[in-house]
Amino acid sequence: MFDFFRDKANRPTDVKGIRYELLQFIKHELQRAEGGEGGNIRGLTLYLNTSAADKPLYEAAVYMESPEIFKDEVQRIADDYAVNLPQAWQLDVVFDLAFPDEAVKADKVDAAFFIKTASNFIRQSASAYIRVLNGETDQQEYHIQSGKDKINIGRDKKAQGDNGFFRTNHIAFPSDSTNEGNKYVSRQHAHIEWSDEAGRFYIYADEGGIPPRNKIKIRSEKSDDIIKLSSTHIGHQLQEGDQIILGESAVLEFSYQQQ
């Protein structure tokens, strides 16, 4: 009983204290990776699962509005301890998910940490929902699930590409619709894929969704910044509440919550 109250007393209760403990925790785990998997690290995942009352403190501690700041602090720790993170390493901060068994749990904060390598990553599963906010499709909401299948988005259910082959659009905007939102959706506009390694859904532009054709713009619920996809090879990691504009005015919304 004494240990229980002692541990409670040692837990930080403000943003600065939580940030300090999180960085100390990450430092300890990166030190363990030094000389081991350090050179093979693909990315780091920090899991945070705390009470509703404490969640704003944790969000501020990891700079949720400017995540690159927290990533820079982790990079400095890696540099100090000669952990060779690759140039394009990724830091994922995940809220409100149960801690995976493979992740290391922290003692003083509501956090767990996992170091991803080519041979060591957590296989997660998830489901999400794509809602049509503007434009006409055969459904107002689509339920998507993690797996190997791509979810194609475009004009008409069966769409013929420039190469002459047809593909199936799972989220299809009929070309005979009178809805203005459908007018500038390309036959092969975009697709959504699940990444086992990242444990996230990504959206990619297809040939009809990159300049100079009908474009793809994404706005996060947490920021007013507009992300434009300009390559078929670089995707955008979808976050809760992301709005996706296809062409001029067809709009989709990504959510993990069913409406």
PEWO-V680890 format. One record per residue. N is the residue number from 1. RES is the residue in one small letter. PHI is phi in whole degrees, -180 to 180 (* if undefined). Layout:
BEGIN
N,RES,PHI / N,RES,PHI
END
This chain:
BEGIN
1,m,* / 2,f,-62 / 3,d,-61 / 4,f,-61 / 5,f,-70 / 6,r,-66 / 7,d,-63 / 8,k,-61 / 9,a,-68 / 10,n,-85 / 11,r,-78 / 12,p,-69 / 13,t,-124 / 14,d,-132 / 15,v,-61 / 16,k,-62 / 17,g,-67 / 18,i,-65 / 19,r,-61 / 20,y,-60 / 21,e,-67 / 22,l,-62 / 23,l,-69 / 24,q,-65 / 25,f,-62 / 26,i,-63 / 27,k,-58 / 28,h,-61 / 29,e,-71 / 30,l,-69 / 31,q,-60 / 32,r,-66 / 33,a,-78 / 34,e,-58 / 35,g,78 / 36,g,-114 / 37,e,-91 / 38,g,-50 / 39,g,-71 / 40,n,-105 / 41,i,-65 / 42,r,-98 / 43,g,-179 / 44,l,-126 / 45,t,-125 / 46,l,-109 / 47,y,-98 / 48,l,-127 / 49,n,-140 / 50,t,-129 / 51,s,-71 / 52,a,-61 / 53,a,-68 / 54,d,-90 / 55,k,-57 / 56,p,-60 / 57,l,-66 / 58,y,-69 / 59,e,-62 / 60,a,-69 / 61,a,-63 / 62,v,-103 / 63,y,52 / 64,m,-58 / 65,e,-77 / 66,s,-140 / 67,p,-62 / 68,e,-66 / 69,i,-67 / 70,f,-67 / 71,k,-61 / 72,d,-62 / 73,e,-67 / 74,v,-66 / 75,q,-60 / 76,r,-63 / 77,i,-63 / 78,a,-61 / 79,d,-64 / 80,d,-62 / 81,y,-109 / 82,a,53 / 83,v,-91 / 84,n,-83 / 85,l,-75 / 86,p,-65 / 87,q,-60 / 88,a,-105 / 89,w,-66 / 90,q,-123 / 91,l,-114 / 92,d,-107 / 93,v,-111 / 94,v,-115 / 95,f,-100 / 96,d,70 / 97,l,-104 / 98,a,-61 / 99,f,-69 / 100,p,-64 / 101,d,-61 / 102,e,-75 / 103,a,-82 / 104,v,-88 / 105,k,-91 / 106,a,-83 / 107,d,-89 / 108,k,-105 / 109,v,-135 / 110,d,-83 / 111,a,-147 / 112,a,-141 / 113,f,-138 / 114,f,-138 / 115,i,-103 / 116,k,-92 / 117,t,-127 / 118,a,-62 / 119,s,-108 / 120,n,-136 / 121,f,-144 / 122,i,-86 / 123,r,-82 / 124,q,-109 / 125,s,-133 / 126,a,-160 / 127,s,-131 / 128,a,-148 / 129,y,-133 / 130,i,-110 / 131,r,-106 / 132,v,-93 / 133,l,-92 / 134,n,-150 / 135,g,111 / 136,e,-118 / 137,t,-133 / 138,d,-77 / 139,q,-134 / 140,q,-87 / 141,e,-144 / 142,y,-118 / 143,h,-95 / 144,i,-116 / 145,q,-133 / 146,s,-63 / 147,g,160 / 148,k,-91 / 149,d,-80 / 150,k,-81 / 151,i,-104 / 152,n,-81 / 153,i,-127 / 154,g,177 / 155,r,-85 / 156,d,72 / 157,k,-66 / 158,k,-108 / 159,a,-125 / 160,q,-94 / 161,g,-85 / 162,d,-63 / 163,n,-84 / 164,g,92 / 165,f,-86 / 166,f,-100 / 167,r,-133 / 168,t,-96 / 169,n,-92 / 170,h,-77 / 171,i,-114 / 172,a,-115 / 173,f,-106 / 174,p,-59 / 175,s,-73 / 176,d,-89 / 177,s,-74 / 178,t,-88 / 179,n,-70 / 180,e,-61 / 181,g,-63 / 182,n,-82 / 183,k,-61 / 184,y,-112 / 185,v,-86 / 186,s,-79 / 187,r,-61 / 188,q,-123 / 189,h,-92 / 190,a,-161 / 191,h,-151 / 192,i,-113 / 193,e,-130 / 194,w,-96 / 195,s,-105 / 196,d,-61 / 197,e,-67 / 198,a,-85 / 199,g,67 / 200,r,-145 / 201,f,-88 / 202,y,-124 / 203,i,-109 / 204,y,-123 / 205,a,-79 / 206,d,-100 / 207,e,-56 / 208,g,-81 / 209,g,-111 / 210,i,-121 / 211,p,-57 / 212,p,-90 / 213,r,-82 / 214,n,-66 / 215,k,-96 / 216,i,-127 / 217,k,-125 / 218,i,-131 / 219,r,-126 / 220,s,-78 / 221,e,-65 / 222,k,-92 / 223,s,-148 / 224,d,-92 / 225,d,-65 / 226,i,-102 / 227,i,-104 / 228,k,-114 / 229,l,-86 / 230,s,-122 / 231,s,-143 / 232,t,-81 / 233,h,-101 / 234,i,-113 / 235,g,-96 / 236,h,-116 / 237,q,-74 / 238,l,-76 / 239,q,-119 / 240,e,-52 / 241,g,86 / 242,d,-58 / 243,q,-107 / 244,i,-118 / 245,i,-101 / 246,l,-105 / 247,g,69 / 248,e,-93 / 249,s,-150 / 250,a,-72 / 251,v,-128 / 252,l,-115 / 253,e,-124 / 254,f,-101 / 255,s,-154 / 256,y,-88 / 257,q,-106 / 258,q,-74 / 259,q,-76
END
